[in-house]
């Protein structure tokens, strides 16, 4: 597929389409193609492939638990350097990327079935980081986005940020809400989400001399309270508020 696309100049057209706002998507090989490298059985036995389009950084692994050996081999190939750090998705799970940097940033996952799993796998970390996956059909995320936007977090309203500026953060928060059992859990989730998205994965937070763009945890208390009340009144909440 990649060879045929390149012969006909399709990658340049796809890159132009993405730059103009077209959503690019795919499953299996259609997931692998966007990354720099991947885990594939296109040439026979499952093997690492370092020949992707490179629209997204690192490596990809589809069918995480849907096919024998996928998860174990992917972790091993990242650990020994055969594949770069990357992302894996189970069948029925989609990783969502937003084109807000040169490559874009993976911010959340969605799933069409309860319990769907996505991973972030790095050589340094060793153990996979589970990316919370929001069950499709949830109506909570858009309402969370409205709460975040109304609170004018980080002062983005003053610079004319669009009303959907926090959609990605809202999706991530919504995916983590089912695990929250208290308002403090929501506060931790919301603050950690903003640190991850605005402080280079928390690097500035880990260095006291570097100011945090996300700001202190206390800054998110009121927002967390509103989100907790929304969660508590929803079908997935505990029917509690404060």
Phi, psi and omega in degrees: 000312181298319181296317179294317178302315183293323179300324183263007178071020184293324180305321179295321179291322178294320179296320178295319179297317179297319180297334180266008174100001178290135177280124176257135183208170177173162177242154178058243177299332177289343170274314184302322192300329185286339185270171178288327183210171183196170171259120187217153172245022182295339183247016182126232178299152179305130185205159175285144179231123181251066187206032181280177180288335179076019174294328178241147184282153173078206187242168181225150175220108175276176175054042189311308178246005183277342180226137182303136174087346184301306185296313184296314182291323180297314178300319181293318182293324176291319182297322183264003175088002178294332174230146175286168175310149182190201185232149177229148180223137175286165176300136181085003181244138179239135171271131183252125181243142176247135183277073179247004173222189180304316179262329191107168183232127175283119186246335182197174178229152175235154181223145178267359179223145178301139177083008178298145188236139170230149182236151161247122185242125178231149179296321183291318184285326180083284181286139180297144172265121181282126177266118180303136181245124180277133178290125180301144182103351179292138177255006185285319186303312179300325180288325176294319178301320178296320179296315181296319181292318181295330181284350181052046178298139179067008178067028184289339180297327182294339180253014174076031179296143180293159183293342179262018184303327186257018180301317182295316178297321179297320178298317182294317179297316180300323181291335181266349184300321181303337180273353182274130180243004181203161176302325180294326176298319180293318178301316178298316180297312183296313181296316180298324178297316181289325175298316180297318187278333187243353180241035178052056180060032175087005184299317182291328179293333181277350181240101186305329182286348180259119180302142178272126176293323182292333180085178184286159181302323184299336181295341187254008184300311183294318178298316180297323178298317180294320180292321177298316179297322176297314179296317183295332181268356181271173182292341181262356182274187183254011181058041177230154176209173176209000000 
